[in-house]
Amino acid sequence: MSTITAPVAVREDRDGARFSDVLRSEWTKLRSVPSTMWTILVAFAVCLGLSALISAVTAHAYAQGKQDVMHNWDPTNISTSGGALAQLAIAVLGTLVITSEYATRSIRLSLAAVPKRAHLLAAKAVVVGAVSLIVGEVMAFASFLIGQAIISGKAPTASLSDASVFRAVAGCGIYCGAIALLGMALGALLRSTAAAITSLVALLYVLPGLTQALPSGLRDPITKFWPTIAGSNITNVVQQDNQLGPWAGMAVMLTFVAAVLALANWRLTSKDA
């Protein structure tokens, strides 16, 4: 990620920098770094390209009469499946928003401009969350529409007016925003890009995979309440047995993100940068 310059000057009152000015500063920093746009473009390419490919291959298998594909047919999930990998790019963007400042020591300039450290972290969270939510929603609806166009004529399609379909597609964007906030929170807590990204990969892919080797009596409750798995239920039209509902699962995910953010805020406000 390119070096982030000193934060935009902010007006101060008796309590320090105004939160609206801190927000403006963080937005300026985010959009002025070239890697932000490149990361978003990579996420779009991965999401749309992979979703289109999976839609085409799976629809062809359905047309060929493959029973396993027909039995588990979920056109909404298929057409948005590319988001499972694209979310990592957005999460990394959230991580870099703060770890790049620690790497270049520009975090000291940011803290000097914003004496209330909690305001700085909150502003970063608002900017990262809003941008990631918007990007995630655009990716989700675009991949859904492209996927349904590819599937059409070969297999049953889904419509946004169908039960739970709109919620599932919109949920992909919500989940993307939550993952980006998690990445930013881990970055603020660990203060290292490598450590934060490694933790993200472990939370998203490695540890959930390892739980499959556990006995069912232990695996099922862990899987049910694992934050990233529970949160992803909002992206499913068909809910699995013994899993939390879409909104309950997202509540678990957001609670976990809030807990990591609280730890990050504690470290930021009580430890030297």
C-alpha positions as CSV (number, residue, x, y, z in Angstrom):
1,M,0.0,0.0,0.0
2,S,1.3,3.4,-0.8
3,T,2.6,5.6,2.0
4,I,-0.2,7.7,3.5
5,T,0.7,11.3,4.0
6,A,0.0,13.4,7.0
7,P,-3.7,13.7,7.8
8,V,-5.7,16.6,6.6
9,A,-5.6,19.5,9.0
10,V,-8.6,19.6,11.3
11,R,-10.2,22.5,13.1
12,E,-10.1,22.1,16.9
13,D,-12.4,23.3,19.6
14,R,-11.9,23.0,23.4
15,D,-12.3,19.2,23.2
16,G,-9.9,18.7,20.2
17,A,-10.7,17.8,16.7
18,R,-14.3,17.7,15.7
19,F,-15.5,14.2,14.8
20,S,-16.9,15.5,11.4
21,D,-13.5,16.8,10.5
22,V,-11.8,13.5,11.6
23,L,-14.3,11.7,9.3
24,R,-13.5,13.9,6.4
25,S,-9.8,13.4,7.0
26,E,-10.1,9.6,7.1
27,W,-12.2,9.7,3.9
28,T,-9.6,11.8,2.2
29,K,-6.8,9.5,3.2
30,L,-8.7,6.4,2.0
31,R,-9.7,7.7,-1.4
32,S,-6.3,9.4,-2.1
33,V,-4.3,6.1,-1.8
34,P,-4.1,4.4,-5.2
35,S,-4.2,0.9,-3.6
36,T,-7.7,1.5,-2.4
37,M,-9.1,1.6,-5.9
38,W,-7.0,-1.3,-7.1
39,T,-8.1,-3.4,-4.2
40,I,-11.8,-2.6,-4.9
41,L,-11.3,-3.4,-8.6
42,V,-9.6,-6.7,-7.7
43,A,-12.6,-7.6,-5.5
44,F,-15.0,-6.7,-8.3
45,A,-13.1,-8.8,-10.8
46,V,-12.9,-11.8,-8.5
47,C,-16.5,-11.6,-7.4
48,L,-18.1,-11.1,-10.8
49,G,-15.7,-13.3,-12.7
50,L,-15.9,-16.2,-10.3
51,S,-19.7,-15.9,-9.8
52,A,-20.2,-15.9,-13.6
53,L,-17.9,-19.0,-14.0
54,I,-19.6,-20.9,-11.2
55,S,-23.1,-20.0,-12.5
56,A,-22.2,-21.2,-16.0
57,V,-20.6,-24.5,-14.9
58,T,-23.3,-25.3,-12.4
59,A,-26.2,-24.4,-14.8
60,H,-24.6,-26.7,-17.4
61,A,-24.5,-29.5,-14.9
62,Y,-28.2,-28.9,-14.0
63,A,-29.1,-29.0,-17.7
64,Q,-27.2,-32.3,-18.0
65,G,-29.5,-33.8,-15.3
66,K,-26.9,-34.3,-12.6
67,Q,-28.9,-35.3,-9.5
68,D,-26.6,-33.9,-6.8
69,V,-26.7,-30.5,-8.5
70,M,-30.5,-30.6,-9.0
71,H,-31.1,-31.7,-5.4
72,N,-29.1,-28.8,-3.9
73,W,-30.1,-26.2,-6.4
74,D,-29.9,-22.6,-5.0
75,P,-29.6,-20.1,-7.8
76,T,-29.1,-17.2,-5.5
77,N,-26.2,-18.7,-3.6
78,I,-24.6,-19.9,-6.9
79,S,-24.8,-16.5,-8.6
80,T,-23.2,-14.7,-5.6
81,S,-20.7,-17.4,-4.7
82,G,-17.7,-15.3,-5.9
83,G,-18.2,-13.1,-3.0
84,A,-16.7,-15.8,-0.7
85,L,-13.3,-15.0,-2.1
86,A,-13.7,-11.4,-2.9
87,Q,-14.6,-10.6,0.7
88,L,-10.9,-11.3,1.6
89,A,-9.8,-8.4,-0.6
90,I,-12.2,-6.0,1.1
91,A,-11.1,-7.3,4.5
92,V,-7.5,-6.7,3.6
93,L,-8.4,-3.1,2.6
94,G,-9.9,-2.6,6.0
95,T,-6.7,-3.9,7.6
96,L,-4.4,-1.7,5.6
97,V,-6.4,1.4,6.5
98,I,-4.6,1.4,9.9
99,T,-1.7,-1.0,9.6
100,S,-0.1,1.0,6.8
101,E,0.0,4.0,9.2
102,Y,1.8,1.9,11.8
103,A,4.2,0.7,9.1
104,T,5.1,4.2,8.0
105,R,4.8,5.8,11.5
106,S,2.3,8.3,10.2
107,I,0.0,7.0,12.9
108,R,1.8,9.4,15.2
109,L,0.8,12.4,13.0
110,S,-2.8,11.1,13.1
111,L,-2.8,10.9,16.8
112,A,-1.2,14.3,17.2
113,A,-4.0,15.8,15.1
114,V,-6.7,13.8,16.9
115,P,-5.8,13.7,20.7
116,K,-9.0,11.7,21.4
117,R,-7.8,8.4,20.1
118,A,-11.2,6.8,20.3
119,H,-12.5,9.4,17.8
120,L,-9.8,8.4,15.4
121,L,-10.6,4.7,15.6
122,A,-14.3,5.4,15.4
123,A,-13.9,7.6,12.3
124,K,-11.8,4.9,10.6
125,A,-14.5,2.3,11.4
126,V,-17.3,4.5,10.0
127,V,-15.4,5.2,6.7
128,V,-14.3,1.6,6.3
129,G,-17.8,0.3,7.1
130,A,-19.6,2.6,4.8
131,V,-17.3,2.2,1.8
132,S,-17.2,-1.6,2.2
133,L,-21.0,-1.8,2.6
134,I,-21.6,0.1,-0.6
135,V,-18.9,-1.8,-2.5
136,G,-20.3,-5.1,-1.2
137,E,-23.9,-4.3,-2.1
138,V,-22.9,-3.3,-5.7
139,M,-20.9,-6.5,-6.1
140,A,-23.6,-8.6,-4.7
141,F,-26.5,-7.3,-6.9
142,A,-24.3,-7.2,-10.0
143,S,-23.1,-10.8,-9.6
144,F,-26.7,-11.9,-8.8
145,L,-28.1,-10.3,-12.0
146,I,-25.2,-11.5,-14.2
147,G,-25.5,-15.0,-12.7
148,Q,-29.3,-15.2,-13.2
149,A,-28.8,-14.1,-16.8
150,I,-26.3,-16.9,-17.4
151,I,-28.4,-19.5,-15.6
152,S,-31.6,-18.5,-17.5
153,G,-32.7,-21.2,-20.0
154,K,-30.6,-23.9,-18.5
155,A,-31.9,-24.1,-15.0
156,P,-34.5,-22.5,-12.7
157,T,-33.6,-18.9,-11.8
158,A,-34.4,-16.7,-8.8
159,S,-35.9,-13.2,-8.6
160,L,-35.4,-10.5,-6.1
161,S,-39.1,-10.6,-5.4
162,D,-38.9,-14.2,-4.3
163,A,-39.0,-15.0,-0.6
164,S,-35.7,-14.3,1.2
165,V,-33.8,-13.7,-2.1
166,F,-33.5,-9.9,-1.7
167,R,-32.4,-10.3,2.0
168,A,-29.8,-12.9,0.9
169,V,-28.4,-10.7,-1.8
170,A,-28.4,-7.6,0.3
171,G,-27.0,-9.7,3.1
172,C,-23.8,-10.3,1.0
173,G,-23.1,-6.6,1.2
174,I,-23.8,-6.4,4.9
175,Y,-21.5,-9.3,5.5
176,C,-18.8,-7.7,3.4
177,G,-19.0,-4.5,5.5
178,A,-18.8,-6.6,8.7
179,I,-15.7,-8.5,7.4
180,A,-14.0,-5.2,6.5
181,L,-14.7,-3.8,10.0
182,L,-13.2,-7.0,11.5
183,G,-10.1,-6.6,9.3
184,M,-9.7,-3.0,10.5
185,A,-10.3,-4.0,14.1
186,L,-7.6,-6.7,13.9
187,G,-5.2,-4.3,12.2
188,A,-5.7,-1.8,15.0
189,L,-5.3,-4.5,17.7
190,L,-2.3,-6.3,16.2
191,R,-0.7,-3.3,14.5
192,S,0.8,-5.6,11.8
193,T,-0.5,-6.2,8.3
194,A,0.9,-9.8,8.3
195,A,-0.5,-10.7,11.7
196,A,-3.9,-9.2,10.9
197,I,-4.3,-10.9,7.5
198,T,-3.1,-14.2,9.0
199,S,-5.7,-13.9,11.7
200,L,-8.4,-13.0,9.1
201,V,-7.6,-16.1,7.0
202,A,-7.6,-18.3,10.1
203,L,-11.0,-16.9,11.2
204,L,-12.6,-17.1,7.7
205,Y,-11.2,-20.4,6.3
206,V,-8.7,-22.4,8.4
207,L,-10.3,-22.7,11.8
208,P,-13.9,-23.4,10.5
209,G,-12.4,-26.1,8.3
210,L,-10.5,-27.7,11.2
211,T,-13.8,-27.9,13.2
212,Q,-15.1,-30.5,10.7
213,A,-12.7,-33.0,12.1
214,L,-14.2,-32.7,15.6
215,P,-17.0,-35.0,17.0
216,S,-20.4,-33.8,16.0
217,G,-21.3,-33.1,19.7
218,L,-18.5,-30.6,19.8
219,R,-18.5,-29.5,16.2
220,D,-22.1,-28.5,15.9
221,P,-22.2,-25.9,18.7
222,I,-18.9,-24.4,17.6
223,T,-20.0,-24.1,14.0
224,K,-23.4,-22.7,15.1
225,F,-21.8,-19.8,17.0
226,W,-18.6,-19.3,15.1
227,P,-18.8,-15.6,14.2
228,T,-18.0,-15.7,10.5
229,I,-20.1,-18.8,9.9
230,A,-23.1,-17.4,11.9
231,G,-22.8,-14.1,10.1
232,S,-22.7,-15.7,6.6
233,N,-26.2,-17.2,7.3
234,I,-27.6,-13.8,6.2
235,T,-26.4,-14.6,2.6
236,N,-28.3,-17.9,2.4
237,V,-31.9,-18.3,1.1
238,V,-32.1,-21.9,2.3
239,Q,-31.1,-22.0,6.0
240,Q,-29.3,-25.1,7.3
241,D,-30.5,-27.2,10.2
242,N,-29.0,-26.5,13.6
243,Q,-27.8,-23.1,12.5
244,L,-28.8,-19.6,13.7
245,G,-31.2,-17.6,11.6
246,P,-29.9,-14.9,9.3
247,W,-30.4,-11.9,11.6
248,A,-29.4,-13.8,14.8
249,G,-26.3,-15.0,13.1
250,M,-25.4,-11.5,11.9
251,A,-26.0,-10.3,15.5
252,V,-23.4,-12.8,16.7
253,M,-21.0,-11.6,14.0
254,L,-21.4,-7.9,14.8
255,T,-21.0,-8.6,18.5
256,F,-17.7,-10.3,17.8
257,V,-16.6,-7.4,15.6
258,A,-17.6,-4.9,18.4
259,A,-15.6,-6.9,20.9
260,V,-12.5,-6.9,18.8
261,L,-13.0,-3.1,18.2
262,A,-13.3,-2.6,21.9
263,L,-10.0,-4.4,22.5
264,A,-8.4,-2.4,19.7
265,N,-9.7,0.8,21.3
266,W,-8.3,-0.2,24.7
267,R,-4.8,-0.8,23.2
268,L,-4.9,2.4,21.2
269,T,-5.9,4.5,24.1
270,S,-3.7,2.9,26.7
271,K,-0.5,1.9,24.8
272,D,2.0,4.0,22.9
273,A,1.6,4.0,19.1
